[in-house]
Amino acid sequence: MSASIALLLASIGILSLFCQWLAWRLRVPAILFLLAGGIAAGPVFNWLDPQQVFGDLLFPVISLAVAIILFEGSLTLRYEEIRGHGKMVRNLIPVGTIVTGAIGMLVSYWALDISLEVALLFGAISIVTGPTVIAPLLRSVKPAARLANILRWEGIIIDPVGALLAVLVFEGIVSWGQGNVFGHSLLIFGKTIAIGFLMGAAAGWLNGIVLRKHLIPQYLHNAGTLTFMLGAYALSNEMAHESGLLTVTVMGIWMANMKQVPIESILEFKESLSVLLISALFIILAARIEFSAIADLGWGLVTVLVVLILVARPLSIFLSAIGTTLTWRDKLFLSWVAPRGIVAAAVSALFAFQLQSLGYESASMLVPLVFMLIITTVTIQSLTARPIARLLKVAEPADYGFLILGANQVARQIGTVLKKLEVPVVLTDTNWENVRLARMENLQVYFGNPVSEHASTHLDLTGIGNLLVISPYKQMNSLASYHFLDWFGGGCVYSLSEGDHDQKSRHQTAEKIQQTRGLFGDISYAKLASLSSKGYTVKTTHLSEAFTYEDFQKQYDQQALPLFTIDLKEHIHAVTADSELKLNKGWKLISLVPPQPPKERKEKDSGELHDPAPTPA
């Protein structure tokens, strides 16, 4: 029996990894394949029975996994980000929460034979979208930047807010069920809320102090935070029944808003857990679904889905958009895109399990109802959002922008010039000083590893279709080139020479990466940095019959380094070692030029006066 259980556990991990890979290849939310894999393993083929495999550990495993999901989501909830992303995002959080929650509660109570308590909980759960489903969808749909930012930040913020609301509703239901009179129920609810908030605040403050003052070594930051969070969750549950989820949510929010706490490194623990623990969790949850339970929902299920998708979401968008500059096309597109995600699935399964044990029979309908909402919204909107965006004319015309790996001085100068030409540019770097300087120059920048799981959610690639590798980090350069070759495609990834052409084959990088080399004429990063230190700057030059490329190079004594060419249609072409430099009349040239043309320096030193040569624009 132990061997079969071990085989099943290993198979769950392999299946979850396959689902994640398939979602990555097809650029759709991974939850769709995870749920499909769980349904296939469970009710379809009867291969996986979670209750038999885990026994009494099933409920604790689900509880701890949900606690991790809520904690990770709450770590992204920063107050300044809510205030700094426009009126529409600020409106969507309270308005969307109230409208969607109220309509979800009313329609489920009216269309399905469920109790008012379960309907209220479903309404709270139905508001959650989440970045794990929004981010892949946006990469596939590629809407206008203003719409992508609204949806992305709504998902990031509503994820922990919706989870917190669901937890509060659940705590109220449980507290009311334990009390014989109103006063006693209110007392239990108040105790649960007080302990949840106090424990969460205390745990968040204490963990933040430990990290800020480096009381534990760097390599224990992730593991230590995760362990401490789970300990706070368990202790809180012992002090007040089911207050742990509220505790970990408040703990994450508290840490996210503390100053000088390295939250970015803490978020990295999700990268491994999302593949193993969290991905496996949804396969296990989906394997517990019974087709008979879905069939029992009848036409009431269809009514709930139609009302939430076609009534609740549009009403939330149009009410939230009052006083904004959004057009009717923008509002219609935002009204259509609201896929539900991981938090909704996890929280519904956990709360349904607990409510059933408390005697709420209709709680058994909560899981199939929420899972069908997730499957329907993710599937339909993933397939139709792109055509609808094109029909409404709110899709980006082309991915002509640049993601620049590196925020050093040359990369920042290139980013500034491209931005002036209205080309979308995003810089990314793991060096905080470079990131700080880029932000001071008003450049969009991502602080972190661009191929990390955190970047897949928070790195905004709207309008970006090319990668420029301009950094000294050889290992990261190769990883990024591999990653974005699959994402952007061949011919859209450019990297500087690493100087390994003459090395033995055992020291060379893979041929696939070698094909991306040769950016800016096969120049190395060391040479580029050396030129920058000598005062070379990036400038744009207009070429014409009166001032040709030969005149340009003569002006700078053949020391200018061409970087990009811009044709008459405003298309930008990176200069590479393998492509012939093509320049026609009327084109523009972006180059790295000396601080002053050598000819002018000589004239100034000798005191001679001549007519000035044409200068670059």
Order of alpha helices (4+ residues) and beta strands (2+ residues): alpha-alpha-alpha-alpha-alpha-alpha-alpha-alpha-alpha-alpha-alpha-alpha-alpha-alpha-alpha-alpha-alpha-alpha-alpha-alpha-alpha-beta-alpha-beta-alpha-beta-alpha-beta-alpha-beta-alpha-alpha-alpha-beta-alpha-beta-beta-beta-alpha
